[in-house]
Amino acid sequence: MSKQTLQLHSTAFTIHSLDVDSEIPAALFKQSMFIIAKTNDELSIVCPSQFAIESLDAEHDWRALEVIGPLGFSLTGIMANISGVLARANISIFAISTYDTDYVLVKQQRIKDAISALKKDGYQFLNEPKLT
């Protein structure tokens, strides 16, 4: 399988944990990028860090690596390969999939290491990542 092209997003993200019955702030829907996941037990929101949400807990300072898509549903192993490279480099991830593509969130303090490990494994990046 050929390696996918990745892109580093410049936005810092926060992962929020909320009570399952919490109201989702209407202003969230105006953000350029956000993810909402709800199960019977939890409500999680990933959004730009500058957007304040009152939550039970929050993990700040995540950066998103986007797998450039769209990716077909018949493709296999994309997240397994990327997460495997990062696991071997002892880098924790938060994975998100959408209809068209996948995102791998990495803590800001490890993003340089993540990009280095992925490049060493043959992954290409759309535009050279700006690591600020």
N, C-alpha and C positions, 0 to 999 in steps of 0.2 A: 504494500500500500504506500502511495506517495504521501509525503508530509504536507499538511495543510499550511496555508499562509495565515499568520496571526497578525493582529493589530492591537497595540496597547492604547487604551483609552486614557485621556489626560485627567478625567474626573476621578476624585477620590470618593469611595462609596462607604456607607455604613450599613451593616446588617442588623436589623432590629427584630427583637422578639416581643410580641404583644400578646395580651390575653386573647383567647380565641374569639371572644365576643366584642372586641374593641372596634370602634368606628375607624374607618380608613379616612384620613384627612382628605377632603375634596381637593385641596391645593396640590396634593401628591400627583394627581392626574395631569397637571400642567408641567411636571418635570420632564426633561428631555429623555430620561431613561429611568425606569424603575421596574421592580419585579415584586409581585405579591403572590405568596403561597399560603394557602389555608388548608388545614386538615381538621379532623374532629378534635384534635388536641392542641393545635397551635396556629398562630398567625405570624408569618414572617414577612418583613418588607426589606428589600434592598433598594436604597436610593442614594442620590448624591449626598455627601456628608454635610453640605451647607444647608440641606433641608432638615429642619428640626422636627422630630417626632417624639412625643412622650411615649416611652416604651418601658417594658419591664427590664430589659437588658439590651445592650448594644455593643457591637464589635465595630470599631472605627478603623479607618486608614487601610481600606482594601482598594486595590487597583484591578481593573478588568482587562484580561487578554481575550479578545474576540477571535474565534475561528471564522475566517472570512467565508461566507456562504453565498448563496443558500446551499445547505447540505441536504442531500436526498435521504429519505428514511431507510433506504436500502444500504447505506454506508454503515460499516461496522468498525468498532475499535478506535474511533477518533478520540473520545474522552479517555479511554483506557490507555492509549499510547501517551497522550499528553500528561495525564495524571501519573503514569508510571515513570516518565522522565523526571517529573517534579518530586515524586516520592523517593526516588533513588538519590535525589539531591537534598532530602530531608526538608522539603518545602510543603507546608500544609496548604490546601486549597479549599475553596468553596465553589462548587460547580453549579452552573445554571444552564439549562437548555430551553430554547424557544422553538417555535415551529421551523424557523429557517436556519438556526445556527446554535452554537454552544459558546459559553463564556466560562473562563476560569478566573476566579478572583484569587489574588495573592496579596498577602499583607505588604504594605508599602516598603517596610524595611527589608523584605526579601525579593522585591521585584527585579532588581539587578541580577541577583543570583538565578532567579527563574528564567529570565531572558537568556542569560549566558548558557544555562543548562539546555534550554530548548534549541538555541542556535547550534550548540555543540552536537546535538542530536540530529541536526539537519533541517530544523524548522526555519522558515523564512518569515520576515516581518515586512508588512506593508508600511512603508515609511520607516525610517530608523527611529526607534522609540526614544522619546525625550524623557529622561529619568530625573525628574525634579522632586 
